[in-house]
Amino acid sequence: MIKSVVAVFSLFVFSFHLQARTLNEISASGIIRIGVPGDYAPLAWHDATTGKLQGFEIDLANDFGNELKTRVEFVPTSWPDLARDLTSGAFDIAIGGITATPERAKTFSLSRELLPNGKIALSHCKTSALYHSPESIDRPGVRVVVNPGGTNQSFVEKNIHHAQIIRMGNNLDTLQAIRNQTADVMFTDLLEGEYYHTTEPETFCLTTSQPFKGTQSSKVWMMNNSPDLLRVVNTFMRKERLSALAKRWNIQQ
C-alpha cells in the first residue's frame, strides 16, 4: 500500500514539473527547451558525420534563444510522440518540419508561417517517370513507403487504397528505402523533396513539379497555449529574417 502511494505521489510530482511553462518562467530559468524529431532536411536534421543538429529551423531556434537571452536546449522527440511530449511539458516549443493542420490548431498554438509547402511524390530517378500522378501511384504493384506520426502518414492513409504500403519506423529509413529501391514512391513535403533532389540528383527525383492539388500548407512552430510566448515568437519571425535564413539553406520561397 505504501509503495502504491509513493508511486502515485511520484507520478504527480513528475507530471507537475512537466507542465507547460510561461514566457516569464522560461526567461527566469535561462533555458528554452525545443523539441525536434531531427529527421527533416533542410529544416532540422542530424549531420551524418558529427551527429550535430543542423538546418534552417535549428539556426532559427538558436537565433530565438539569443533574442530571449536564454540558452537553447534541444530535446529529442519523434513524430508519433511529438504532440504527447509537448502536452506533457517535455519542451516549450516543437519545431523541425511541423505542418499547420486544423487538428493541431485545435490543441496547440501555432506560429505564423515559416515557409509555404505542399505534398509531392519522391521516387528514385531511374523510375520517377512512371509515377507522374496520384493515379499512376495508387495501383497494384507499386510500393509506397511511409513513416509514422506525421502528415505524410495521414496523406497516405487518405489517398492510397490499391498500392502496397510499406511502413518504416522513421523518415530516414523511408528515404533509404527509395535509395535502395526496396520501395518505389514516398510522399513528402516539397521542401524536403527539393533538398534531396539537390543533394542527391542522381537518386531522388520529384515525380511532379508542383504540390498535389489541395495539399498546400505552411510550416510552423507549435507550442502549448501561452499567448505571451506565441506573441514573442511571431514578433521574432520577421519576413526578412526568414528570407535570409532560407537563402542560407538554399530554400525556395
FENJONOR-V47492 format. One record per residue. N is the residue number from 0. RES is the residue in one small letter. PHI is phi in radians with two decimals (NA if undefined). PSI is psi in radians with two decimals (999 if undefined). Layout:
n->[N;N]
res->[RES;RES]
phi->[PHI;PHI]
psi->[PSI;PSI]
//
This chain:
n->[0;1;2;3;4;5;6;7;8;9;10;11;12;13;14;15;16;17;18;19;20;21;22;23;24;25;26;27;28;29;30;31;32;33;34;35;36;37;38;39;40;41;42;43;44;45;46;47;48;49;50;51;52;53;54;55;56;57;58;59;60;61;62;63;64;65;66;67;68;69;70;71;72;73;74;75;76;77;78;79;80;81;82;83;84;85;86;87;88;89;90;91;92;93;94;95;96;97;98;99;100;101;102;103;104;105;106;107;108;109;110;111;112;113;114;115;116;117;118;119;120;121;122;123;124;125;126;127;128;129;130;131;132;133;134;135;136;137;138;139;140;141;142;143;144;145;146;147;148;149;150;151;152;153;154;155;156;157;158;159;160;161;162;163;164;165;166;167;168;169;170;171;172;173;174;175;176;177;178;179;180;181;182;183;184;185;186;187;188;189;190;191;192;193;194;195;196;197;198;199;200;201;202;203;204;205;206;207;208;209;210;211;212;213;214;215;216;217;218;219;220;221;222;223;224;225;226;227;228;229;230;231;232;233;234;235;236;237;238;239;240;241;242;243;244;245;246;247;248;249;250;251;252]
res->[m;i;k;s;v;v;a;v;f;s;l;f;v;f;s;f;h;l;q;a;r;t;l;n;e;i;s;a;s;g;i;i;r;i;g;v;p;g;d;y;a;p;l;a;w;h;d;a;t;t;g;k;l;q;g;f;e;i;d;l;a;n;d;f;g;n;e;l;k;t;r;v;e;f;v;p;t;s;w;p;d;l;a;r;d;l;t;s;g;a;f;d;i;a;i;g;g;i;t;a;t;p;e;r;a;k;t;f;s;l;s;r;e;l;l;p;n;g;k;i;a;l;s;h;c;k;t;s;a;l;y;h;s;p;e;s;i;d;r;p;g;v;r;v;v;v;n;p;g;g;t;n;q;s;f;v;e;k;n;i;h;h;a;q;i;i;r;m;g;n;n;l;d;t;l;q;a;i;r;n;q;t;a;d;v;m;f;t;d;l;l;e;g;e;y;y;h;t;t;e;p;e;t;f;c;l;t;t;s;q;p;f;k;g;t;q;s;s;k;v;w;m;m;n;n;s;p;d;l;l;r;v;v;n;t;f;m;r;k;e;r;l;s;a;l;a;k;r;w;n;i;q;q]
phi->[NA;-1.09;-1.08;-1.15;-1.11;-1.09;-1.10;-1.12;-1.11;-1.11;-1.10;-1.10;-1.09;-1.06;-1.11;-1.07;-1.24;-1.77;-1.20;-1.03;-1.72;-1.40;-1.05;-1.10;-1.19;-1.09;-1.08;-1.16;-1.30;1.38;-2.38;-1.95;-1.71;-2.02;-1.50;-2.64;-1.12;1.33;-2.35;-2.21;-1.44;-1.70;-1.58;-2.88;-2.69;-1.57;-1.05;-1.12;-1.57;-1.65;1.36;-1.37;-1.16;-2.62;2.23;-0.91;-1.33;-1.17;-1.08;-1.11;-1.12;-1.13;-1.12;-1.14;-1.05;-1.09;-1.10;-1.40;1.11;-2.23;-1.41;-1.64;-2.00;-1.47;-1.90;-1.14;-2.60;-2.42;-1.09;-1.13;-1.75;-0.98;-1.12;-1.11;-1.13;-1.17;-1.05;-1.26;1.56;-1.10;-2.64;-1.56;-2.41;-1.82;-2.41;1.90;1.87;-1.40;-1.62;-1.23;-2.31;-1.02;-1.13;-1.17;-1.17;-1.24;-1.83;-2.16;-1.56;-1.96;-1.27;-1.14;-1.12;-1.45;-2.59;-1.32;-2.75;3.13;-1.51;-2.33;-1.86;-2.09;-2.47;-1.15;-1.05;-1.15;-2.19;-1.07;-1.14;-1.33;-2.13;-1.57;-2.69;-1.00;-1.17;-1.30;-1.61;-1.45;-2.60;-0.96;1.69;-1.56;-1.83;-1.80;-1.85;-2.62;-1.81;-1.49;1.66;-2.12;-1.28;-1.10;-1.09;-1.05;-1.12;-1.10;-1.12;-1.42;-2.00;-1.84;-2.17;-2.09;-1.24;-1.31;-1.83;-1.87;-1.76;-1.91;-1.31;-2.71;-1.18;-1.15;-1.18;-1.10;-1.09;-1.13;-1.11;-1.23;-1.01;-1.37;1.05;-1.54;-2.47;-1.69;-2.47;-2.24;-1.65;-2.67;-1.50;-0.95;-1.03;-1.22;-1.05;-1.12;-1.08;-1.23;-1.17;-1.23;-1.48;-2.33;-1.15;-1.53;-1.90;-1.80;-2.29;-1.31;-1.42;-2.35;-1.50;-2.20;-1.04;-1.08;-0.98;1.46;-1.84;-1.01;-2.67;-2.30;-1.54;-2.49;-1.73;-2.19;-2.60;-1.20;-1.14;-2.46;-0.96;-1.16;-1.14;-1.06;-1.08;-1.15;-1.07;-1.16;-1.16;-1.13;-1.41;-1.24;-1.01;-1.18;-1.15;-1.13;-1.14;-1.13;-1.20;-1.05;-1.12;-1.07;-1.77;0.99;-1.79;-1.36;-2.00]
psi->[-0.78;-0.73;-0.66;-0.73;-0.75;-0.73;-0.77;-0.74;-0.73;-0.72;-0.70;-0.80;-0.75;-0.80;-0.67;-0.76;-0.29;0.22;2.68;2.43;2.60;2.93;-0.71;-0.69;-0.68;-0.84;-0.72;-0.58;-0.43;0.12;2.31;2.27;2.16;2.05;2.36;2.20;-0.61;0.54;0.43;1.61;2.50;0.37;-0.77;1.88;2.90;2.30;2.30;-0.47;-0.86;-0.35;0.03;2.45;2.46;2.93;3.02;-0.89;-0.45;-0.78;-0.73;-0.74;-0.71;-0.68;-0.66;-0.72;-0.72;-0.68;-0.70;-0.21;0.74;2.74;2.47;2.21;1.98;2.20;2.11;2.46;-3.03;2.86;-0.73;-0.50;-0.07;-0.94;-0.74;-0.76;-0.70;-0.76;-0.66;-0.26;0.29;-0.43;2.92;-0.62;2.44;2.33;3.13;0.59;0.46;2.24;2.37;2.16;2.72;-0.63;-0.77;-0.65;-0.42;-0.52;-0.59;2.91;2.27;2.40;3.08;2.91;2.27;-0.92;2.50;2.70;-3.09;2.87;2.36;2.99;2.39;2.34;2.92;2.43;-0.45;-0.44;0.10;-0.51;-0.32;-0.30;1.06;-0.06;2.82;-0.64;-0.62;-0.28;-0.79;1.30;2.70;2.46;-0.32;2.36;1.97;2.17;2.50;2.60;2.74;2.75;-0.20;-2.90;-0.36;-0.78;-0.77;-0.72;-0.79;-0.80;-0.53;-0.57;-0.28;2.03;-0.33;-0.58;2.76;2.34;2.14;2.11;2.20;2.82;-0.44;2.99;-0.59;-0.67;-0.57;-0.81;-0.69;-0.58;-0.60;-0.74;-0.80;-0.17;0.56;-0.06;2.74;-0.70;2.49;2.48;2.34;-3.01;2.64;-0.70;-0.84;-0.72;-0.79;-0.65;-0.88;-0.54;-0.63;-0.71;-0.47;1.18;-0.35;-0.19;-0.91;2.20;2.44;2.31;-0.31;2.69;-0.31;2.68;2.65;2.54;2.33;0.06;0.06;2.39;-3.09;2.51;2.42;3.00;2.60;2.39;2.86;2.94;1.69;1.59;-0.69;-0.74;-0.76;-0.74;-0.78;-0.71;-0.83;-0.63;-0.67;-0.61;1.09;2.59;-0.73;-0.57;-0.81;-0.69;-0.71;-0.73;-0.68;-0.71;-0.69;-0.64;0.25;0.75;2.23;2.42;999]
//
